[in-house]
Amino acid sequence: MALTGTLGYQLTDQWSIGGGPIVMYTSSKSRVQVNKLGKDDGRAKIKEDGFGIGWQLGLLYDISDRARIGAVYRSAIEPDLSGKPEFTDIGPLLEASLEANGLYGETVNVDLKVPQQVQMGYFQELNDKWSFTFDAIWVDTSEFKIEHLSVSDEQVSFPSTFKDAWAFSAGLRYQYRPDLAFSVGALHMSSPASDSKRTLPLPLDRTIAVGAGVESKWKGFEVHTSLNYLDLGDGKIDQDGGLAAGRVKGDFDFYHALVLDVQLIKRF
């Protein structure tokens, strides 16, 4: 979950600048089975959460009264996550081993890196009612990784298993009346992971999205509300962990998301 604040200023008749902070809250919950001597597996569960702060900066250039082009840079964000694992029915031998190594009941800290991104967009008014937009977005997902995972004084880093992703979107807007407008749009984003690198905790695949929005006015504010449906692919996985972990192969039957976006805009 991210909260952003943006302040814009018109430098000249053609150039404008804007930017502001990004505050991100991240929460993660993982459950795994634990192999032990005996008939049934034990279980381990951990919930971690934390905050991170970043920033964004944008430039806008008015080509004409009906056309403009813009670019936005959003910085990487590194939220610090922490939590304590909970173990269930792992057996006395494994429990004693964890306690002997100082790992039982200890807080796990994770330094996560959320990647930077650059977005460029073009806006064109066709007439007084209709306009369209086109955007291209680069996401530095090859830098999406766990910088450090630490328990007590011990720590380990995990390299990224992702590659950079590109997204392209297009939208159409209709100005119904001065205080009310409607819009529709679509997006395609390439997969940031191949089948052999994709993981069960984060099975990122290509994304296809469609959405619709309403723009209205309320007490001096512009209110932009949109609802978007995302088809997140089938998340195919084919990983061979050797004799210790075995092979994991499969896909997701129904993998999707709904995103509700609400913006309040105040012009001075």
DRENKOL-906161 format. One record per residue: chain; x, y, z of N, C-alpha, C in turn. Coordinates in Angstrom, 3 decimals, m for minus. Example, Ala and Ser with C-alpha at 12.3 -4.5 7.8 and 13.67 -1.06 7.14 Angstrom:
% residues 2
PASE,A,13.190,m5.690,7.800,12.300,m4.500,7.800,13.200,m3.300,7.800
PASE,A,12.850,m2.250,7.080,13.670,m1.060,7.140,12.900,0.030,7.870
***
This chain:
% residues 268
PASE,A,0.853,m1.181,0.000,0.000,0.000,0.000,0.889,1.231,0.000
PASE,A,0.608,2.155,m0.933,1.462,3.344,m1.051,0.617,4.604,m0.988
PASE,A,1.122,5.610,m0.302,0.492,6.918,m0.219,1.453,7.935,m0.824
PASE,A,0.966,8.690,m1.814,1.824,9.665,m2.475,1.213,11.060,m2.375
PASE,A,2.071,12.053,m2.364,1.635,13.445,m2.403,2.423,14.175,m3.475
PASE,A,1.738,14.922,m4.325,2.401,15.580,m5.444,2.041,17.057,m5.492
PASE,A,3.037,17.901,m5.683,2.841,19.333,m5.848,3.397,19.730,m7.212
PASE,A,2.569,20.406,m8.023,2.991,20.803,m9.358,3.091,22.314,m9.504
PASE,A,3.969,22.762,m10.390,4.155,24.195,m10.625,4.451,24.431,m12.104
PASE,A,3.784,25.442,m12.699,4.004,25.777,m14.093,5.159,26.762,m14.203
PASE,A,6.264,26.306,m14.814,7.467,27.124,m14.918,7.331,28.198,m15.994
PASE,A,6.870,27.795,m17.169,6.675,28.710,m18.294,5.349,28.361,m18.965
PASE,A,5.086,28.979,m20.103,3.864,28.671,m20.828,3.848,27.233,m21.331
PASE,A,5.038,26.623,m21.461,5.100,25.272,m22.005,5.606,24.227,m21.016
PASE,A,6.413,24.628,m20.035,7.022,23.660,m19.124,6.376,23.705,m17.736
PASE,A,6.145,22.520,m17.177,5.661,22.378,m15.806,6.466,21.290,m15.112
PASE,A,6.553,21.388,m13.778,7.303,20.421,m12.986,6.456,20.012,m11.788
PASE,A,6.645,18.791,m11.318,5.909,18.322,m10.155,6.643,17.190,m9.473
PASE,A,6.323,16.947,m8.218,6.966,15.854,m7.494,6.492,15.797,m6.060
PASE,A,7.018,14.823,m5.344,6.643,14.678,m3.948,7.059,13.331,m3.382
PASE,A,6.723,13.063,m2.111,7.157,11.837,m1.435,6.227,10.659,m1.728
PASE,A,6.774,9.459,m1.503,6.009,8.216,m1.556,6.261,7.471,m0.249
PASE,A,5.204,7.144,0.463,5.309,6.342,1.688,4.651,4.992,1.408
PASE,A,5.417,3.923,1.561,4.924,2.588,1.240,4.892,1.703,2.477
PASE,A,3.752,1.022,2.664,3.630,0.025,3.732,3.569,m1.352,3.078
PASE,A,4.390,m2.267,3.545,4.465,m3.604,2.971,4.179,m4.637,4.050
PASE,A,3.314,m5.601,3.729,2.988,m6.683,4.647,3.093,m8.006,3.908
PASE,A,3.721,m8.991,4.539,3.930,m10.290,3.906,3.652,m11.394,4.922
PASE,A,2.941,m12.425,4.465,2.684,m13.581,5.316,3.031,m14.841,4.530
PASE,A,3.844,m15.701,5.117,4.263,m16.933,4.464,3.995,m18.130,5.371
PASE,A,3.539,m19.227,4.746,3.340,m20.493,5.463,4.036,m21.601,4.678
PASE,A,4.775,m22.455,5.376,5.454,m23.580,4.718,5.327,m24.820,5.589
PASE,A,5.411,m25.979,4.938,5.499,m27.228,5.668,6.961,m27.510,5.998
PASE,A,7.185,m28.136,7.154,8.531,m28.435,7.621,8.705,m29.940,7.687
PASE,A,9.667,m30.446,6.945,9.935,m31.878,6.937,10.571,m32.291,8.268
PASE,A,10.092,m33.385,8.829,10.644,m33.867,10.100,10.589,m35.387,10.095
PASE,A,11.246,m35.987,11.057,11.202,m37.432,11.187,9.834,m37.835,11.724
PASE,A,9.150,m38.683,11.004,7.824,m39.078,11.440,6.848,m39.038,10.291
PASE,A,5.576,m39.227,10.605,4.541,m39.361,9.574,4.126,m38.021,8.996
PASE,A,3.843,m37.057,9.857,3.287,m35.786,9.403,4.346,m34.676,9.426
PASE,A,4.205,m33.732,8.492,5.077,m32.561,8.467,4.651,m31.549,9.520
PASE,A,5.619,m30.770,9.993,5.290,m29.630,10.834,4.977,m28.421,9.971
PASE,A,4.746,m27.293,10.618,4.420,m26.071,9.878,5.172,m24.881,10.478
PASE,A,5.500,m23.949,9.601,6.117,m22.691,10.023,5.370,m21.542,9.365
PASE,A,5.156,m20.474,10.116,4.434,m19.304,9.604,5.158,m18.049,10.084
PASE,A,5.253,m17.062,9.188,5.850,m15.782,9.576,5.091,m14.649,8.901
PASE,A,4.821,m13.617,9.663,4.203,m12.401,9.141,5.143,m11.243,9.418
PASE,A,5.450,m10.499,8.352,6.379,m9.374,8.459,5.744,m8.132,7.858
PASE,A,6.049,m6.989,8.447,5.585,m5.734,7.861,6.570,m4.622,8.192
PASE,A,6.463,m3.517,7.427,7.362,m2.389,7.639,7.079,m1.285,6.639
PASE,A,7.754,m0.138,6.836,7.549,1.045,5.997,8.821,1.384,5.226
PASE,A,8.627,2.053,4.092,9.729,2.587,3.301,9.314,3.915,2.692
PASE,A,10.284,4.780,2.395,10.006,6.118,1.852,10.783,6.310,0.554
PASE,A,10.115,6.863,m0.458,10.751,7.195,m1.726,10.253,8.542,m2.225
PASE,A,10.502,8.823,m3.511,10.091,10.119,m4.056,9.817,9.966,m5.552
PASE,A,9.122,10.958,m6.106,8.836,10.981,m7.533,8.995,12.403,m8.065
PASE,A,9.382,12.507,m9.344,9.597,13.794,m9.989,9.118,13.702,m11.438
PASE,A,8.363,14.732,m11.879,7.825,14.708,m13.225,8.011,16.023,m13.966
PASE,A,8.086,15.937,m15.305,8.160,17.094,m16.185,7.058,16.989,m17.237
PASE,A,6.477,18.145,m17.590,5.411,18.188,m18.585,5.706,19.296,m19.588
PASE,A,5.557,18.967,m20.881,5.798,19.937,m21.935,4.559,20.052,m22.811
PASE,A,4.017,21.286,m22.936,2.859,21.542,m23.781,3.316,21.759,m25.219
PASE,A,2.997,20.786,m26.078,3.351,20.909,m27.491,2.474,21.959,m28.165
PASE,A,1.185,21.941,m27.816,0.212,22.890,m28.343,m0.924,22.994,m27.345
PASE,A,m1.992,23.705,m27.715,m3.139,23.818,m26.824,m3.854,22.482,m26.649
PASE,A,m3.628,21.541,m27.558,m4.344,20.261,m27.518,m3.428,19.043,m27.345
PASE,A,m2.143,19.244,m27.188,m1.229,18.106,m27.077,m0.118,18.412,m26.085
PASE,A,0.304,17.393,m25.332,1.418,17.549,m24.400,2.065,16.186,m24.165
PASE,A,3.311,16.246,m23.710,4.073,15.043,m23.413,4.713,15.194,m22.038
PASE,A,4.798,14.090,m21.308,5.330,14.167,m19.953,6.157,12.951,m19.596
PASE,A,6.934,13.073,m18.523,7.761,11.974,m18.024,7.780,12.035,m16.506
PASE,A,7.745,10.862,m15.869,7.766,10.762,m14.405,8.795,9.721,m13.995
PASE,A,9.632,10.070,m13.019,10.575,9.122,m12.424,10.146,8.829,m10.996
PASE,A,10.081,7.550,m10.643,9.770,7.136,m9.273,10.962,6.351,m8.729
PASE,A,11.439,6.757,m7.583,12.654,6.175,m7.019,12.399,4.773,m6.480
PASE,A,13.480,4.044,m6.268,13.394,2.760,m5.581,13.017,2.998,m4.120
PASE,A,12.346,2.036,m3.524,11.930,2.112,m2.120,12.415,0.851,m1.417
PASE,A,12.969,1.019,m0.221,13.526,m0.104,0.512,12.867,m0.226,1.888
PASE,A,11.674,m0.849,1.946,11.020,m1.038,3.243,11.756,m2.083,4.082
PASE,A,11.856,m1.830,5.378,12.468,m2.775,6.311,11.363,m3.606,6.956
PASE,A,11.374,m4.905,6.697,10.352,m5.808,7.223,10.916,m6.603,8.396
PASE,A,10.072,m6.869,9.363,10.503,m7.683,10.497,9.314,m8.452,11.060
PASE,A,9.599,m9.615,11.639,8.562,m10.438,12.255,9.181,m11.665,12.895
PASE,A,8.409,m12.358,13.723,8.880,m13.566,14.393,8.162,m14.792,13.822
PASE,A,8.902,m15.823,13.440,8.262,m17.036,12.923,7.569,m17.824,14.025
PASE,A,6.499,m18.496,13.643,5.769,m19.373,14.551,5.865,m20.800,14.018
PASE,A,6.260,m21.731,14.881,6.422,m23.133,14.485,5.348,m23.977,15.157
PASE,A,4.823,m24.945,14.391,3.793,m25.839,14.908,4.172,m27.282,14.615
PASE,A,4.227,m28.107,15.652,4.433,m29.554,15.505,5.682,m29.873,14.687
PASE,A,6.800,m29.225,15.016,8.030,m29.495,14.271,8.870,m30.595,14.933
PASE,A,8.444,m31.048,16.099,9.146,m32.135,16.764,10.246,m31.649,17.686
PASE,A,10.567,m32.433,18.702,11.570,m31.987,19.696,12.980,m31.872,19.138
PASE,A,13.345,m32.706,18.170,14.711,m32.661,17.643,14.965,m31.371,16.873
PASE,A,14.038,m31.012,15.964,14.205,m29.792,15.188,14.079,m28.562,16.082
PASE,A,13.179,m28.611,17.039,13.024,m27.477,17.955,14.296,m27.264,18.775
PASE,A,14.891,m28.348,19.254,16.133,m28.242,20.033,17.269,m27.711,19.158
PASE,A,17.305,m28.121,17.882,18.354,m27.644,16.980,18.227,m26.148,16.720
PASE,A,16.992,m25.669,16.532,16.772,m24.239,16.325,17.169,m23.437,17.563
PASE,A,16.824,m23.946,18.743,17.174,m23.253,19.980,18.686,m23.242,20.181
PASE,A,19.339,m24.338,19.867,20.802,m24.419,20.043,21.529,m23.442,19.124
PASE,A,20.958,m23.168,17.960,21.581,m22.234,17.011,21.069,m20.807,17.162
PASE,A,20.257,m20.558,18.199,19.763,m19.211,18.451,18.751,m18.720,17.437
PASE,A,18.001,m19.640,16.803,17.049,m19.266,15.765,15.602,m19.388,16.212
PASE,A,15.337,m20.074,17.308,13.952,m20.281,17.743,13.431,m19.034,18.461
PASE,A,12.354,m18.460,17.938,11.762,m17.282,18.570,12.467,m15.987,18.270
PASE,A,13.474,m16.009,17.398,14.211,m14.795,17.057,13.475,m13.997,15.975
PASE,A,13.644,m12.679,16.004,13.053,m11.811,14.990,13.824,m11.922,13.678
PASE,A,13.075,m12.067,12.585,13.673,m12.118,11.249,13.508,m10.742,10.603
PASE,A,14.614,m10.156,10.154,14.601,m8.848,9.501,14.898,m9.004,8.012
PASE,A,14.113,m8.346,7.183,14.284,m8.428,5.736,14.393,m7.018,5.167
PASE,A,15.489,m6.742,4.457,15.650,m5.482,3.722,15.289,m5.746,2.267
PASE,A,14.133,m5.251,1.865,13.588,m5.500,0.536,13.779,m4.276,m0.346
PASE,A,14.042,m4.469,m1.636,14.203,m3.362,m2.566,13.105,m3.402,m3.609
PASE,A,12.225,m2.389,m3.593,11.184,m2.236,m4.600,11.759,m1.366,m5.715
PASE,A,11.669,m1.790,m6.982,12.448,m1.146,m8.046,11.975,0.245,m8.437
PASE,A,12.893,1.006,m9.016,12.592,2.304,m9.600,11.838,2.111,m10.917
PASE,A,11.193,3.184,m11.384,10.497,3.109,m12.667,10.449,4.473,m13.338
PASE,A,10.334,4.448,m14.661,10.226,5.653,m15.481,9.002,5.514,m16.376
PASE,A,8.200,6.563,m16.426,6.997,6.553,m17.255,6.992,7.767,m18.174
PASE,A,6.667,7.535,m19.451,6.516,8.613,m20.420,5.127,8.518,m21.036
PASE,A,4.490,9.687,m21.236,3.131,9.677,m21.752,2.868,10.801,m22.738
PASE,A,1.893,10.540,m23.620,1.478,11.523,m24.621,m0.034,11.719,m24.506
PASE,A,m0.465,12.994,m24.519,m1.884,13.341,m24.411,m2.282,14.158,m25.632
PASE,A,m3.439,13.819,m26.215,m3.923,14.522,m27.401,m5.434,14.728,m27.315
PASE,A,m5.857,15.992,m27.413,m7.279,16.292,m27.533,m7.693,16.189,m28.993
PASE,A,m8.755,15.417,m29.249,m9.261,15.293,m30.610,m10.245,16.412,m30.932
PASE,A,m11.069,16.788,m29.936,m11.989,17.916,m30.044,m12.349,18.335,m28.630
PASE,A,m13.419,19.112,m28.454,m13.786,19.604,m27.126,m14.294,18.496,m26.214
PASE,A,m14.652,17.343,m26.765,m15.225,16.255,m25.970,m14.265,15.077,m25.784
PASE,A,m13.538,14.722,m26.830,m12.766,13.490,m26.832,m11.259,13.760,m26.763
PASE,A,m10.552,12.888,m26.040,m9.093,12.931,m25.975,m8.568,11.520,m25.723
PASE,A,m7.280,11.306,m26.021,m6.688,9.993,m25.753,m5.283,10.165,m25.192
PASE,A,m4.800,9.105,m24.554,m3.454,9.086,m23.977,m2.752,7.792,m24.371
PASE,A,m1.421,7.860,m24.407,m0.592,6.675,m24.626,0.605,6.766,m23.692
PASE,A,0.908,5.683,m22.980,1.996,5.675,m22.008,2.904,4.473,m22.212
PASE,A,4.183,4.665,m21.936,5.175,3.591,m21.902,5.878,3.650,m20.545
PASE,A,6.012,2.502,m19.892,6.565,2.442,m18.539,7.678,1.404,m18.492
PASE,A,8.832,1.800,m17.958,9.936,0.875,m17.712,10.067,0.653,m16.210
PASE,A,10.085,m0.618,m15.783,10.223,m0.965,m14.368,11.504,m1.768,m14.195
PASE,A,12.368,m1.305,m13.305,13.683,m1.910,m13.090,13.551,m3.145,m12.189
PASE,A,12.747,m4.122,m12.630,12.475,m5.294,m11.792,13.692,m6.202,m11.628
PASE,A,14.731,m6.027,m12.449,15.950,m6.802,m12.225,16.607,m6.425,m10.890
PASE,A,16.208,m5.271,m10.310,16.720,m4.845,m9.006,15.748,m5.170,m7.871
PASE,A,14.667,m5.886,m8.194,13.699,m6.275,m7.169,14.255,m7.507,m6.447
PASE,A,14.719,m7.320,m5.232,15.399,m8.415,m4.553,15.395,m8.172,m3.044
PASE,A,15.785,m9.219,m2.327,16.016,m9.104,m0.885,17.485,m8.750,m0.677
PASE,A,17.726,m7.508,m0.212,19.104,m7.061,0.006,19.770,m7.852,1.127
PASE,A,19.050,m7.982,2.242,19.582,m8.742,3.367,18.428,m9.410,4.110
PASE,A,18.669,m10.637,4.547,17.768,m11.328,5.459,18.619,m11.724,6.658
PASE,A,18.246,m11.225,7.828,19.115,m11.437,8.984,18.332,m12.005,10.168
PASE,A,19.010,m12.881,10.916,18.523,m13.416,12.184,19.662,m13.269,13.172
PASE,A,19.416,m12.472,14.225,20.479,m12.117,15.177,21.619,m11.448,14.414
PASE,A,22.847,m11.980,14.531,23.995,m11.363,13.866,24.270,m11.962,12.489
PASE,A,23.539,m13.003,12.129,23.776,m13.673,10.851,22.887,m13.075,9.773
PASE,A,23.420,m12.912,8.552,22.623,m12.371,7.459,23.069,m12.970,6.129
PASE,A,22.137,m12.928,5.172,22.395,m13.460,3.846,21.665,m12.576,2.835
PASE,A,22.201,m12.456,1.633,21.583,m11.682,0.560,21.123,m12.626,m0.541
PASE,A,20.004,m12.268,m1.188,19.467,m13.076,m2.276,19.484,m12.256,m3.560
PASE,A,20.177,m12.716,m4.593,20.197,m11.970,m5.851,18.831,m11.984,m6.518
PASE,A,18.598,m11.000,m7.374,17.329,m10.915,m8.072,17.197,m12.046,m9.091
PASE,A,15.984,m12.600,m9.193,15.697,m13.617,m10.210,14.806,m13.037,m11.309
PASE,A,14.662,m11.702,m11.324,13.757,m11.062,m12.271,14.533,m10.335,m13.366
PASE,A,13.820,m9.953,m14.397,14.362,m9.134,m15.477,13.494,m7.884,m15.595
PASE,A,14.016,m6.855,m16.264,13.266,m5.608,m16.402,11.962,m5.849,m17.169
PASE,A,10.944,m5.062,m16.824,9.631,m5.206,m17.452,9.229,m3.905,m18.136
PASE,A,8.469,m4.047,m19.215,7.930,m2.911,m19.960,6.410,m2.992,m19.975
PASE,A,5.773,m1.834,m19.826,4.314,m1.778,m19.898,3.899,m0.686,m20.876
PASE,A,2.818,m0.940,m21.598,2.262,0.030,m22.542,0.762,0.134,m22.302
PASE,A,0.274,1.367,m22.248,m1.146,1.565,m21.971,m1.712,2.642,m22.895
PASE,A,m3.034,2.567,m23.106,m3.736,3.553,m23.923,m5.086,3.824,m23.274
PASE,A,m5.532,5.073,m23.351,m6.797,5.442,m22.747,m7.583,6.409,m23.610
PASE,A,m8.899,6.385,m23.438,m9.804,7.267,m24.169,m10.710,7.964,m23.163
PASE,A,m10.857,9.297,m23.293,m11.606,10.098,m22.323,m12.691,10.899,m23.021
PASE,A,m13.875,10.968,m22.369,m15.006,11.712,m22.916,m15.487,12.735,m21.887
PASE,A,m15.462,14.021,m22.252,m15.915,15.103,m21.374,m17.421,15.267,m21.561
PASE,A,m18.193,14.647,m20.653,m19.652,14.648,m20.781,m20.228,16.041,m20.539
PASE,A,m19.721,16.711,m19.494,m20.076,18.097,m19.195,m18.916,18.696,m18.418
PASE,A,m18.892,20.002,m18.175,m17.715,20.614,m17.546,m17.282,19.985,m16.228
PASE,A,m18.212,19.450,m15.458,m17.870,18.893,m14.148,m17.910,17.372,m14.116
PASE,A,m17.992,16.715,m15.273,m18.099,15.254,m15.293,m17.473,14.687,m16.569
PASE,A,m16.591,13.684,m16.387,m15.942,13.037,m17.532,m15.812,11.539,m17.264
PASE,A,m15.761,10.770,m18.350,m15.626,9.315,m18.263,m14.410,8.873,m19.078
PASE,A,m13.802,7.755,m18.668,m12.621,7.263,m19.376,m12.574,5.746,m19.332
PASE,A,m11.924,5.173,m20.342,m11.653,3.736,m20.395,m10.207,3.562,m20.851
PASE,A,m9.616,2.412,m20.521,m8.232,2.190,m20.909,m7.841,0.732,m20.845
PASE,A,m6.655,0.429,m21.366,m6.121,m0.921,m21.352,m4.606,m0.870,m21.214
PASE,A,m4.023,m1.950,m20.679,m2.577,m2.010,m20.435,m2.063,m3.421,m20.681
PASE,A,m0.836,m3.507,m21.179,m0.126,m4.788,m21.277,1.267,m4.608,m20.696
PASE,A,1.661,m5.518,m19.802,2.983,m5.479,m19.184,3.672,m6.815,m19.398
PASE,A,4.915,m6.784,m19.823,5.668,m8.012,m20.063,5.978,m8.724,m18.754
PASE,A,6.265,m9.997,m18.836,6.573,m10.778,m17.645,7.968,m10.451,m17.125
PASE,A,8.105,m10.161,m15.836,9.438,m9.898,m15.279,10.185,m11.160,m14.865
PASE,A,9.611,m12.342,m15.153,10.270,m13.592,m14.755,9.963,m14.685,m15.769
PASE,A,10.950,m15.526,m16.048,10.739,m16.694,m16.896,10.200,m17.843,m16.050
PASE,A,9.693,m18.893,m16.723,9.093,m20.015,m15.992,10.091,m20.659,m15.038
PASE,A,11.354,m20.767,m15.446,12.362,m21.440,m14.619,12.811,m20.589,m13.438
PASE,A,12.564,m19.268,m13.485,12.969,m18.375,m12.403,11.802,m17.957,m11.514
PASE,A,10.590,m18.217,m11.949,9.406,m17.784,m11.204,9.284,m18.595,m9.915
PASE,A,8.864,m17.930,m8.822,8.774,m18.581,m7.519,7.331,m18.600,m7.028
PASE,A,7.019,m19.569,m6.185,5.671,m19.672,m5.625,5.285,m18.470,m4.760
PASE,A,6.190,m17.942,m3.912,5.781,m16.789,m3.101,5.435,m15.552,m3.922
PASE,A,6.045,m15.397,m5.108,5.799,m14.215,m5.928,5.804,m14.631,m7.404
PASE,A,4.740,m15.278,m7.870,4.713,m15.817,m9.236,4.330,m14.766,m10.270
PASE,A,5.207,m13.786,m10.482,4.913,m12.688,m11.406,4.936,m13.172,m12.850
PASE,A,3.911,m12.799,m13.603,3.779,m13.164,m15.006,3.381,m11.912,m15.780
PASE,A,3.089,m12.062,m17.054,2.635,m10.912,m17.836,1.285,m10.448,m17.293
PASE,A,0.974,m9.170,m17.521,m0.268,m8.581,m17.030,m1.038,m7.939,m18.182
PASE,A,m2.321,m8.244,m18.262,m3.237,m7.575,m19.174,m4.331,m6.937,m18.326
PASE,A,m4.568,m5.642,m18.509,m5.513,m4.936,m17.651,m6.451,m4.061,m18.475
PASE,A,m7.680,m3.928,m17.989,m8.658,m2.992,m18.546,m9.270,m2.233,m17.377
PASE,A,m9.708,m1.003,m17.645,m10.275,m0.204,m16.555,m11.204,0.867,m17.068
PASE,A,m11.960,1.440,m16.129,m12.871,2.538,m16.438,m12.837,3.526,m15.284
PASE,A,m13.013,4.809,m15.602,m12.927,5.833,m14.569,m13.960,6.927,m14.724
PASE,A,m14.149,7.667,m13.621,m15.067,8.806,m13.576,m14.331,9.980,m12.946
PASE,A,m14.448,11.160,m13.562,m13.875,12.386,m13.014,m15.018,13.342,m12.692
PASE,A,m15.033,13.823,m11.448,m16.089,14.740,m11.019,m15.486,15.818,m10.130
PASE,A,m16.324,16.725,m9.655,m15.871,17.797,m8.768,m16.655,17.756,m7.469
PASE,A,m15.916,18.045,m6.355,m16.531,17.986,m5.033,m15.839,18.989,m4.121
PASE,A,m16.581,20.013,m3.704,m16.095,21.016,m2.752,m14.731,21.596,m3.152
PASE,A,m14.600,21.969,m4.404,m13.362,22.577,m4.872,m12.276,21.597,m5.263
PASE,A,m12.517,20.298,m5.104,m11.554,19.274,m5.484,m12.006,18.575,m6.763
PASE,A,m11.036,18.133,m7.550,m11.313,17.193,m8.620,m11.162,15.789,m8.038
PASE,A,m12.155,14.943,m8.256,m12.145,13.573,m7.742,m12.050,12.619,m8.929
PASE,A,m10.947,11.901,m9.009,m10.739,10.926,m10.083,m10.819,9.521,m9.476
PASE,A,m11.777,8.736,m9.914,m11.986,7.383,m9.404,m11.952,6.400,m10.564
PASE,A,m11.214,5.318,m10.411,m11.154,4.307,m11.463,m11.137,2.913,m10.855
PASE,A,m11.702,1.974,m11.588,m11.704,0.561,m11.198,m11.045,m0.225,m12.325
PASE,A,m10.041,m1.039,m11.980,m9.245,m1.736,m12.981,m9.218,m3.233,m12.698
PASE,A,m9.361,m4.026,m13.743,m9.275,m5.483,m13.636,m7.972,m5.939,m14.277
PASE,A,m7.206,m6.769,m13.554,m5.914,m7.246,m14.026,m5.921,m8.759,m14.174
PASE,A,m5.623,m9.242,m15.365,m5.362,m10.657,m15.606,m3.864,m10.858,m15.466
PASE,A,m3.444,m11.588,m14.428,m2.032,m11.700,m14.076,m1.369,m12.950,m14.641
PASE,A,m1.980,m13.552,m15.665,m1.371,m14.713,m16.298,m1.596,m15.983,m15.508
PASE,A,m0.986,m17.082,m15.978,m1.151,m18.362,m15.283,0.007,m18.682,m14.348
PASE,A,1.043,m17.836,m14.331,2.142,m18.008,m13.381,2.796,m19.378,m13.459
PASE,A,3.093,m19.866,m14.650,3.701,m21.186,m14.779,5.033,m21.257,m14.040
PASE,A,5.241,m22.364,m13.338,6.451,m22.572,m12.542,7.052,m23.921,m12.902
PASE,A,8.356,m23.941,m13.098,9.066,m25.189,m13.352,10.464,m25.053,m12.761
PASE,A,10.590,m25.435,m11.485,11.851,m25.300,m10.768,12.314,m26.656,m10.265
PASE,A,13.598,m26.919,m10.400,14.185,m28.158,m9.920,15.168,m27.826,m8.809
PASE,A,14.796,m28.143,m7.582,15.639,m27.843,m6.438,16.581,m28.961,m6.054
PASE,A,16.708,m29.989,m6.920,17.619,m31.084,m6.607,17.005,m32.077,m5.632
PASE,A,17.862,m32.928,m5.066,17.371,m33.970,m4.166,16.758,m33.400,m2.890
PASE,A,17.284,m32.268,m2.425,16.813,m31.713,m1.154,15.404,m31.140,m1.261
PASE,A,15.176,m30.330,m2.296,13.890,m29.636,m2.408,12.943,m30.277,m3.417
PASE,A,13.499,m31.051,m4.379,12.648,m31.661,m5.389,12.239,m30.674,m6.464
PASE,A,11.344,m31.117,m7.331,10.900,m30.306,m8.458,9.496,m29.779,m8.211
PASE,A,9.294,m28.508,m8.522,7.977,m27.879,m8.421,7.570,m27.440,m9.818
PASE,A,6.433,m27.959,m10.299,5.966,m27.641,m11.636,4.450,m27.498,m11.626
PASE,A,3.943,m26.424,m12.245,2.499,m26.228,m12.295,2.153,m24.814,m12.708
PASE,A,0.880,m24.474,m12.572,0.426,m23.120,m12.876,m0.800,m22.806,m12.052
PASE,A,m1.290,m21.553,m12.169,m2.455,m21.096,m11.424,m3.674,m21.120,m12.338
PASE,A,m4.801,m21.629,m11.822,m6.025,m21.677,m12.623,m6.644,m20.299,m12.812
PASE,A,m6.650,m19.480,m11.746,m7.336,m18.187,m11.799,m6.537,m17.193,m10.975
PASE,A,m5.808,m16.319,m11.661,m4.879,m15.423,m10.992,m5.163,m14.012,m11.490
PASE,A,m5.799,m13.184,m10.647,m6.253,m11.874,m11.092,m6.284,m10.906,m9.910
PASE,A,m6.592,m9.639,m10.210,m6.676,m8.622,m9.159,m7.630,m7.517,m9.603
PASE,A,m8.235,m6.870,m8.629,m9.032,m5.667,m8.841,m8.343,m4.516,m8.126
PASE,A,m8.174,m3.391,m8.820,m7.503,m2.230,m8.236,m8.450,m1.034,m8.285
PASE,A,m8.734,m0.474,m7.121,m9.542,0.745,m7.019,m8.610,1.917,m6.745
PASE,A,m8.666,2.939,m7.595,m7.777,4.091,m7.466,m8.623,5.350,m7.283
PASE,A,m8.335,6.110,m6.230,m9.063,7.349,m5.949,m8.039,8.470,m5.777
PASE,A,m8.187,9.559,m6.524,m7.285,10.702,m6.438,m8.084,11.967,m6.139
PASE,A,m7.523,12.796,m5.254,m8.071,14.125,m4.969,m7.080,15.153,m5.478
PASE,A,m7.531,16.061,m6.343,m6.669,17.054,m6.959,m7.183,18.449,m6.619
PASE,A,m6.285,19.295,m6.123,m6.627,20.681,m5.803,m5.748,21.606,m6.632
PASE,A,m6.371,22.479,m7.403,m5.631,23.435,m8.238,m5.685,24.818,m7.600
PASE,A,m4.534,25.496,m7.568,m4.419,26.832,m6.950,m4.229,27.909,m8.022
***
